[in-house]
Amino acid sequence: MLRKNNPEETKRKLLEVAFGLFLKDGYENVSLQAMHEAAGVSKGALLYHFRSKEELAEACMVLQNKLAAEAYKDFFLPDMNGREKLVHLFQKNIESVLDLDDENGAVRANSMYRSVTSPQLLLLFMRHTEDGNIATLFIDLIKEGNADGSLNVKFPEECGKLFLLLYNTWTKPFVFNGGLDLVEKKLKYMQYLFKLQGADIIRDELVQNTLLAMQMIYDRLELS
């Protein structure tokens, strides 16, 4: 059991354990009992911090969004302009999937699958795409690109949020039925659409590597 009278440690542990269980077993299959037992705390301690599974899932998404946005900032080099930072961020994010070995890739594949096939997690994911830390970072980079001349986007907030929604949900075959051929068409349409909006940020390399990552997820789901 965790040390008593350490509420922040208890809360952190609950968030860590709950998020792992949601991705491993699916939101709908995880009970409050399973979460407090896995975290090594009492049910009362869990309910002290989070009144329901829904509230705990919301807090998990807020934390993961914040951590991801902070990690993405480490990808940037000092001399990059706004557009270059966005392109580099996309590429590094995809490479983090492609570089996984079979065991870790299977875990990552299962997690990505669970995150978009659970209705509750998908809803939370889409909501935080709209107003989370990653969206804020993405919009700030578009505005930076506008300021340094590498981009020319009239509606940076709307453009940033639309990109994240389309790339993270619309292109995922787990959410919308269709194979990789359809995913490729969607990515190429996004490439065309955002270029028209003054955001030429989707390179051919990103399209191809995204398809490779999708194929890897399909293959490794069979292992997980």
N, C-alpha and C positions, 0 to 999 in steps of 0.2 A: 504494500500500500504506500501511497505517497505520504510525505510528512504532513502532519496536521498543521493548521494555521498558515498555510501557504496558498492562498486562493489563486494567485496568478499562475503558479506552477500547475495547480489543478486544472485551471481553465485552459492553459496551453496544452496540457496532456490530453484533455478531452477533445480539443480541436484536432490535434494530430491523429489521435486514434479514430475518431469519428470519420474524418476525411478518408483515411485509409480503408475503413470498413465500407464506406459508401462506394468507393471505386472498386473494391475487391468483390463485394457481394451484391451491390446494387442498393440504391436508397430504399426501395420498397421492402427489401429483405432484411434490413438491419433494425433491430429493436433497441429501445433505451436500455434494456437489461444487458444486451450484448455489449453496448458501448461502455456502460459504467464498469462492467466486469473486465473488459479488455483494458480499460484505463487504470484499473486497480483502485477505483474510488467507489463510494457508496452511491446509491440512487439519489439520496438526499443531496449529496454534494453536486451531482450532475444537475438536478432540478434547481439548485441554488443559483447556478450560473446560467442555465438554459431551461426555459419553461416547457419546451417541447422539442421534438426531433426537427421540426421545421425551423425553429429559431436557431438550433445548433447547426443545421445545414447552411443557413444564411450566413452565420458567423464564419463557418469554414470557407465559404466562397469569398467573403470579404477579405479574409486573411490570405488565401491563396492568390487572389488578384493582386493584393498589395505586394506580396513576396515576389511574384513573377515580374511585376513592373520594376521593382528595385533591381532584380537580377538582370533585366534587359538593359538597364543603363550601363552595366559593365561591358556591354558589347561595343560601345561606341569609342571611336578614336577622336582625339582633340581636333584634328583638322578636317573632320567630316562635316559636310553641309547637311541640311535637313533631309533631303532626298537620299543621300548616301547612307545616313543613319537608318532610315526606314528599310532600304534595300538590304543593308547589312543585318539588321534585326531579323528580317524574314528568313534570310539565308542561315544565320546561326541557329535560329529556332528549329528549322527543318533538319539541319545537320545534327542537332542534339538527338533527333529520332533515328536518323540513318546510321549514326555511329554506335548505337547500342548493340551489345552482343545478344545472342539468342535468348538467354535467360532474362536479362533486363528488358530486352525488347518485347518479350512475351508479357511481362508485367506491365510495361508501358502501353502495349496494345490493348490489354484488357482494361486498363484504367481509362484510356481514351474512349473505348467502346462504351463502358459503363457511364461515362460522363455525358454522353449525348443520346443514349438510348433510355435512360431513366427520365420520365416526364418531369419529375420534380427538379432533378439536377439540371436538366436542359433549360427549364424555365429560369432557374436561378442564374445559370450561365449566360443566357441571353439578356437577362435584366442587368447583370453586371458588365456585360459588353457595352451596354448603353451608358452606364454611369460609374463604372469602376476605375481603378487606378490605371489599368492598361489603356482604357479609352482616353483618359486624361493625358497619358504619356504620348499616345499616338497623335492626338489632336495637337499637342504642343509641338511635336516634330513637324507636322504639316504647316503650322504657323511659322515655325523656324525656317522651313523651306520657302515659304512665301516671302519672308523677310530677307533671306539671303539670295533669292532669285532662282533657286533650283526647282521650285514648284510655283504653280500659279493657280491656286484653288480658291474659288470664290466663296465656297461654303465649307470651311475647314472642319467644323464640328460635325456637320452632317456627313461629310465625305469620310471622315475618320470612323464614325460609328457604323456607317453603312458598310465600309470595307470589312470591319471586324465581324459584323453579323453575317455577311455573305461568305467570307473565307472560313469562318469557324463553324458555320452551321449549314448554309445552302450548298456548299461544295462537298459536304460529308455524306458519303453513300449510306452511312448508318442511319442518318436522319431522313433523307429522301432516297427512295428507291432508285437504283441505277448503278451501272458499272463504271469502270475507270474511263471509258470512252466519254461518258456523259460528264464526268468530273472534269476531264480535259476541256470539253467544250465550255463548261461554266467558267473555268479559270481563264480561258482565252477571251471569253466575253467580258470578264472582269478587267482583264488587261486592256481591252479596247475601251470599255466604259470609263475607267478611271483616267486613262490617258486623255480622253475627251474633256474630263473635268480639270485637267491641268496637273494630275497626279500620276506621272509616268513612273510608277514604283514597282510594277510587276514585270520582272524580267523573264525571258524564256527559261532561264535556268531554274527560277523558282517554280514555274509550271511543271517542269520535268521532275524536279526533286520532290515536289508535293505528290506527284503521281507515284514516284518510287516509295515514298513514305506510306502512302495509302496501300500499296501492294504489300509492303512489309507488314503493315498492321493486319491485313487480311491473312497473310501467311502465318503470322505468329499468334493470331487468335486461336488457331488450331492447336498450338502448343500450350496455351494458357488454360 
